[in-house]
Amino acid sequence: MQKLEYVDELMQSLAGKPPVHMPSYRAADYDCLNLKLKTYYARKRKFYEDTYPDFYDADLRQLFAAPAGIKASSYLHQRRRRLMNSVCQWTNEKKFRVNKLLARLIERCDQLELHVLNDDPQQDFRVSSFITTLVMNYLFTGKFKRTK
């Protein structure tokens, strides 16, 4: 209660007085901004695009294009440790980052309900190449995928 009474007294003593500090800008000075919000957010999305869920969709649909078979998320989950160790060995990237990337890919494959043929001998090679490419792009550009 003492605090409320103190604040009340303070506010009464300041009532009617001009502010001590006036900012040097005025709202009217910024009416020249000509960047539309749509443009601003499009640029922002492009800059941070690898954090959006649909960022990998086209690549994942191409990589796991089978109409039936085992779920792609199960396929990646079964090979997760082997993929992570291999990618980390050849890229010299920390396991934590590769593991987070794999988790995002597994989650997105599950959401897209993608499948892979179980008897495709080249699938492991394609998947490890894809993940290695993403990690190498990250190492050189700071993003997981180069943009056009």
Buried (B, 14 or more C-beta within 10 A) or exposed (E): EEEEEEEEEEEEEEEEEEEEEEEEEEEEEEEEEEEEEEEEEEEEEEEEBBEEEEBBBEBBEEBBEBEEBBBBBBBBBEBBEEBBEBBBEEBEBEEEBBBEBBEBBBEBBBEBEBBBBEEEEEBBEBBBEBBBBBBBBBEEEEBBBEEE
